[in-house]
Amino acid sequence: MYLYSLTLQRAGGIVCATYGNFVGGKTQEIVVARGKNLDLLRPDESGKLQTILSVEVFGAIRSLAQFRLTGSQKDYVVVGSESGRLVILEYSREHNIFHKVHQETFGKSGCRRIVPGQFLAVDPKGRAVMVAACEKQKLVYVLNRDAAARLTISSPLEAHKSHTITYSVVGVDCGFDNPIFASIELDYSESDLDPTGQAAADAQKHLTFYELDLGLNHVSRKWSEPVDNGANLLVTVPGGGDGPSGVLVCAENFVIYKNQGHPDVRAVIPRRADLPAERGVLVVSAATHRQKSMFFFLLQTEYGDIFKVTLEHEGDRVTELKIKYFDTIPVTSSMSVLKTGFLFAASEFGNHALYQFQAIGEAEDIEASSATLMETEEGFQPVFFQPRGLKNLVRIDLVESLMPIMDMKILNLFEEETPQIFTLCGRGPRSTLRILRPGLAINEMAVSQLPGTPSAVWTVKKNANDEFDAYIVVSFVNATLVLSIGETIEEVSDSGFLDTTPSLSVSLLGDDSLMQVHPNGIRHIREDGRINEWKTPGKKTIVKVGSNRLQVVIALSGGELIYFEMDLTGQLMEVEKHEMPGDVACLDIAPVPEGRQRSRFLAVGSYDNTIRILSLDPDDCMQILSVQSVSSPPESLLLLEVKASSGGEEGADHPASVFLNAGLQNGVLFRTVVDMVTGQLSDTRSRFLGLRAPKLFSTTIRGRQAMLCLSSRPWLGYIHQGHFLLTPLSYEALEYAASFSSDQCAEGVVAVANEALRIFTVERLGETFNETVVPLRYTPRKFVLQPKRKHLIIIESDQGIFTAEEREAARKECLEAAGIGENGNANNGEQMENGDGDDEKEDALPDEQYGYPKAESDRWASCIRVLDPKTGNTTCLLELQDNEAAFSICTVNFHDKEYGTLLAVGTAKGLQFWPKRSVAAGFIHIYRFVEEGKSLELVHKTQVEGVPLALCQFQGRLLAGIGSVLRLYDLGKRRLLRKCENKLFPHSIVSIHTYRDRIYVGDIQESFHYCKYRRDENQLYIFADDSVPRWLTAAHHIDFDTVAGADKFGNIYFVRLPQDVSDEIEEDPTGGKIKWEQGKLNGAPNKVEEIVQFHVGDVVTCLQKASLIPGGGECVIYGTVMGSVGALLPFISREDVDFFSHLEMHMRQEHPPLCGRDHMAFRSAYFPVKDVIDGDLCEQFPTLPPDLQRKIADELDRTPGEILKKLEDARNKII
């Protein structure tokens, strides 16, 4: 079995981010690392974040930094990854790629303790970069430039110290003195030698300064001083004339300013009033804002509160450090303050956001300062504050992220054409259920009812140079309605259009005149109001029309074509007639190329299943240049000109070309390239779009020509980052459409369907899915479908928070306290400093933004939710009591049909992971559905000895995995009854699948076990297991002998029981063979074989077998922790396997990954890759330079066009 792996949705989570001027010019961009993707983002004028470039690097990016050589105009990006190499990238604007400037190898690949790559620090003046490991090794590279102003890099200088753990590294700003790097380190050499553990308890963190002597080309430890043991983060303080230099050390509960030869300046971090005393406050991310005259820092704590830190200094002496409460936003992994007044917050989980500064925290607020630091017997006096609504920031854009996907199911609950992907995402109060549909999101601007059922719609400008459209023209069966576009859209009657007849086409002719084609003639409306009419000869009527700004072709009934051209005086002149052999089904003229008098090609579709290309040149007018036969009569034609591009921000290089698109009556879209010189057709592709014949329309997207295809659902064909994408729109079926541009909506589409006129825009180009979001209460764990009523049942649980009732009580208390403070109670004044907006007290503090109040770490809150996915309403929400949390769920039909379908939920009470894993008790709850499946009622609950992490129905009974025991239960009146068990599993059972009488059990660290239940003996036997230990995170049953699994190191693998062994077990009538056969090495008698192995590079949390498109192949869909969705499609033919494996081989050689990781080594990071072809690498083929594409194509005996067609077909089989 060979599989083709393809990422459908890129990862949404962000590991690290940096910002700078990468493109050159005045703008600032953000470079973000999403696991194995590197993205370049930029806020546009309206404050929406646009992705300029997204590139897969086939390696784990661990750190990013940006630097600029003194005096240069743009920044470089330094990437620390697990390739054992330091890579410096430069963004090339011409080709829209990251160009690798330097790649320096220093160690082995993989995330290892002593191989650098985890930490990057850059000298603020761009003269050196330090790359450090978690332990021991630090390397410094000196950066310079040669005579041609190209970046040069030195060989590495070592600053190693063994037995030392590093926590954070930064470059210290010391102007143009020798570069200095600061790091927080912990020496554990004594702890290793002391068996009593005393030395480990006394181990002390140090702040160490390393100096790079540029003269001697040597790094030395300059200064080291003990620092708080809670220190976890360093922030560079501006120096060299802009500030006092030195660093801020962020430690547990404190921020300390330190510099060599300077006394410590310490201030306490304000803490929330409702935080338990045992919890400290740590800073998790920081951002610096510097202007010519001032600078400040924004530090965010692990609870989401942002504090503004300012330093009072005279020269390089710091006199006071102030920490003031700024705002609260969800916890970030990285913050960037852009010069344009934006704050980009890359959330740790869930959606990212772009905020704009309303103010910079100058107003009164809770503040802690080093001057007012109070020391008491217990330690330093804390400062308390109460979070409030956003005051200094306002959110202007959201970047969707599915991180982390906890569970996923692919179901068609809405009877749509394609199934929906239901995913559980997020964590804590920001958790969501997201319903993903393949397609682009639509933003509906307006819908208005029309006085009848329209048949067509057009938009026209009054003058070719106008920015916006002037009229929307709607045609009905016997009339034409003209609407003028202004502040509002209203009907007009003085436009010159004939309104008593239906229209066939309305367009702009020349620079300033309008044309209306109706069945009986052509009406030409000049700018000064003069109207010219051309009437059809005899009884004939016009049936089809094709036009551009200077040419018009009409087809009369019977198949006669008449060709008109616009002469220099602006008159339409009849040029040529031509008889076609039969009626014309459709026709289209290509747009006039720039600088030309006319377009050369006319495409005519006939009912005899052919499309002809005719010439419109005066020399050979109406001559047939080429004929293409198609599988069904064409319904609609569109000639699209793709302008030449030399890369740039749009992507790949390609010469100008004309594409002929045809929508056929059988629902297929047919695309082919028209040769610009001869008119010959080549490189044909077809794709089934839906049950209705596609109608094709030209529209503009981001200033470029795009194609709208209206079939049983609308599709959009457009070029994005060098790839041509044909993606469905998540919208209802439309009849007819035209592009629309007004001052409220620059790039929209106006369409008609049924009796309504709709105006909409297309959002977020380049995305595969759009989503509907339903908020949840706690971190979702798993969900199941209630088969009859189609409701979803979700279990959610969170650790270290209060239950809903306790939170409600605390909130009431807090509001009352705030109320009392108002009435003049002085002792509460401090709390009230930031309680300005008391009118919005009702829900001024949404949990999504502030997180839940923290409780002790052994407390759990959990609930079971019944949700109707059609409306998104929760019909039942059961909070679990007594510190119980739900971990597993399944629906089960027991033998006695008394209750019908029941719900089993496995819970644990008082589960703790630290100092060692313990649980007070486990339970299995049985619920029945009441009120037509909308609500749950507890039947009974059964106590068990461990945590039931896996439940599954099996032959009218319930299988439960409790710790290392697999047990079969039947339903009793007051509890579940044990029927049979097997205690021979190694560690802990995390997944159970059943098929016929086989049971496939997944162990937390020992992969899969195949079991069989013998009903006559009431015994569970393990008859096969895996020979490789695997830490399972997801499992899915594929067929009778095959199971797919994923482990926590980011691998997906398939195991299969050999056919002969499988037959032998099935043919064993007595069961004697299984029973008495001896296991090998304490394992089962038979071993499964690994048939597929692939390293995804991201922890896979769920696997599902499904087909995403009607008639598409079945594939395995997976979701990951970073929020990506991918697919593995089995190949059907050996020929395809050969083609793609050769293409992959050439791509590996000609286009090695950006961050220096070897592609083959990355995909084989833990186990050698087996029988999987990496579609993500193959799909980078269109982004290669044209000569390289031709070289690879020649090696494969193909043309580049054929390779692109193969890639497109492979993708179309999946989605």
LINVEN-V885046 format. One record per run of one state. SS is the DSSP state (helix for helix, strand for strand, loop for the rest). FROM is the first residue (numbers start at 1). LEN is the number of residues. If there is no record, write none. Layout:
# LINVEN-V885046
{{SS | FROM | LEN} {SS | FROM | LEN}}
This chain:
# LINVEN-V885046
{{loop | 1 | 2} {strand | 3 | 7} {loop | 10 | 6} {strand | 16 | 5} {loop | 21 | 8} {strand | 29 | 6} {loop | 35 | 2} {strand | 37 | 7} {loop | 44 | 5} {strand | 49 | 8} {loop | 57 | 4} {strand | 61 | 7} {loop | 68 | 8} {strand | 76 | 6} {loop | 82 | 3} {strand | 85 | 8} {loop | 93 | 4} {strand | 97 | 9} {loop | 106 | 13} {strand | 119 | 4} {loop | 123 | 5} {strand | 128 | 5} {loop | 133 | 2} {strand | 135 | 1} {loop | 136 | 2} {strand | 138 | 8} {loop | 146 | 5} {strand | 151 | 3} {loop | 154 | 3} {strand | 157 | 2} {loop | 159 | 5} {strand | 164 | 9} {loop | 173 | 7} {strand | 180 | 8} {loop | 188 | 1} {helix | 189 | 5} {loop | 194 | 4} {helix | 198 | 5} {loop | 203 | 2} {strand | 205 | 9} {loop | 214 | 4} {strand | 218 | 9} {loop | 227 | 6} {strand | 233 | 4} {loop | 237 | 10} {strand | 247 | 5} {loop | 252 | 2} {strand | 254 | 6} {loop | 260 | 2} {strand | 262 | 7} {loop | 269 | 2} {strand | 271 | 2} {loop | 273 | 10} {strand | 283 | 8} {loop | 291 | 4} {strand | 295 | 7} {loop | 302 | 3} {strand | 305 | 10} {loop | 315 | 2} {strand | 317 | 12} {loop | 329 | 3} {strand | 332 | 6} {loop | 338 | 4} {strand | 342 | 6} {loop | 348 | 4} {strand | 352 | 6} {loop | 358 | 9} {strand | 367 | 3} {helix | 370 | 3} {loop | 373 | 2} {strand | 375 | 2} {loop | 377 | 2} {strand | 379 | 2} {loop | 381 | 3} {strand | 384 | 2} {loop | 386 | 7} {strand | 393 | 7} {loop | 400 | 5} {strand | 405 | 7} {loop | 412 | 8} {strand | 420 | 6} {loop | 426 | 2} {helix | 428 | 3} {loop | 431 | 1} {strand | 432 | 7} {loop | 439 | 1} {strand | 440 | 1} {loop | 441 | 1} {strand | 442 | 8} {loop | 450 | 6} {strand | 456 | 5} {loop | 461 | 10} {strand | 471 | 5} {loop | 476 | 4} {strand | 480 | 6} {loop | 486 | 3} {strand | 489 | 3} {loop | 492 | 11} {strand | 503 | 7} {loop | 510 | 3} {strand | 513 | 6} {loop | 519 | 2} {strand | 521 | 5} {loop | 526 | 5} {strand | 531 | 5} {loop | 536 | 6} {strand | 542 | 6} {loop | 548 | 3} {strand | 551 | 6} {loop | 557 | 3} {strand | 560 | 7} {loop | 567 | 5} {strand | 572 | 8} {loop | 580 | 4} {strand | 584 | 6} {loop | 590 | 11} {strand | 601 | 6} {loop | 607 | 3} {strand | 610 | 6} {loop | 616 | 8} {strand | 624 | 6} {loop | 630 | 4} {strand | 634 | 9} {loop | 643 | 2} {strand | 645 | 2} {loop | 647 | 1} {helix | 648 | 3} {loop | 651 | 2} {strand | 653 | 2} {loop | 655 | 2} {strand | 657 | 8} {loop | 665 | 3} {strand | 668 | 7} {loop | 675 | 6} {strand | 681 | 8} {loop | 689 | 6} {strand | 695 | 7} {loop | 702 | 2} {strand | 704 | 7} {loop | 711 | 3} {strand | 714 | 7} {loop | 721 | 2} {strand | 723 | 7} {loop | 730 | 6} {strand | 736 | 5} {loop | 741 | 7} {strand | 748 | 6} {loop | 754 | 2} {strand | 756 | 7} {loop | 763 | 6} {strand | 769 | 7} {loop | 776 | 4} {strand | 780 | 7} {loop | 787 | 4} {strand | 791 | 9} {loop | 800 | 1} {strand | 801 | 1} {loop | 802 | 2} {helix | 804 | 19} {loop | 823 | 3} {helix | 826 | 7} {loop | 833 | 5} {helix | 838 | 3} {loop | 841 | 6} {helix | 847 | 4} {loop | 851 | 3} {strand | 854 | 1} {loop | 855 | 5} {strand | 860 | 9} {loop | 869 | 4} {strand | 873 | 7} {loop | 880 | 4} {strand | 884 | 10} {loop | 894 | 7} {strand | 901 | 9} {loop | 910 | 2} {strand | 912 | 1} {loop | 913 | 5} {strand | 918 | 1} {loop | 919 | 2} {strand | 921 | 10} {loop | 931 | 4} {strand | 935 | 10} {loop | 945 | 3} {strand | 948 | 7} {loop | 955 | 2} {strand | 957 | 6} {loop | 963 | 2} {strand | 965 | 7} {loop | 972 | 4} {strand | 976 | 7} {loop | 983 | 6} {strand | 989 | 7} {loop | 996 | 2} {strand | 998 | 6} {loop | 1004 | 3} {strand | 1007 | 8} {loop | 1015 | 4} {strand | 1019 | 7} {loop | 1026 | 6} {strand | 1032 | 8} {loop | 1040 | 2} {strand | 1042 | 6} {loop | 1048 | 3} {strand | 1051 | 6} {loop | 1057 | 2} {helix | 1059 | 8} {loop | 1067 | 5} {helix | 1072 | 5} {loop | 1077 | 9} {strand | 1086 | 2} {loop | 1088 | 1} {strand | 1089 | 7} {loop | 1096 | 4} {strand | 1100 | 7} {loop | 1107 | 8} {strand | 1115 | 6} {loop | 1121 | 4} {strand | 1125 | 6} {loop | 1131 | 3} {helix | 1134 | 17} {loop | 1151 | 8} {helix | 1159 | 5} {loop | 1164 | 6} {strand | 1170 | 1} {loop | 1171 | 1} {strand | 1172 | 3} {helix | 1175 | 4} {loop | 1179 | 2} {helix | 1181 | 3} {loop | 1184 | 2} {helix | 1186 | 10} {loop | 1196 | 4} {helix | 1200 | 15} {loop | 1215 | 1}}
